[in-house]
Amino acid sequence: MAADLTRAYNDPPPAFQWRGAYVGVHGGTAFTKMPNPFAGRNGWSGGVQAGYNIQTGPAVFGTEVEGSYLGGAEHGVEGGKIREKWRAAAKAKAGLAFD
């Protein structure tokens, strides 16, 4: 009878949960005096990203989209240059979470 009156033990929730939506910003710069094979000039870049993750046990799966403004970064290619002002990407990801 006394055993029936005790509360059932539940595991505490994990310290971190990676499930849910997120939005963020990113930024950076490139200087021609630094070794950078992808930039032919000084400049700033920036953008936004958004995604959604699902966590099942330690496994984390998600998707992310991002867009960046590169300000006209130049890439040297054989026979000329490529000038890149905008860049966008869609990504799928998978990983393991550890406490």
Buried (B, 14 or more C-beta within 10 A) or exposed (E): EEEEEEEEEEEEEEEEEBEEEEEEEEEEEBEEEEEEEEBBEEBEBBBEBEBEBEBEEEEBBBEBEBEBBBBEBBEEEEEEEEEBEEEEEEEEEEEEBEE
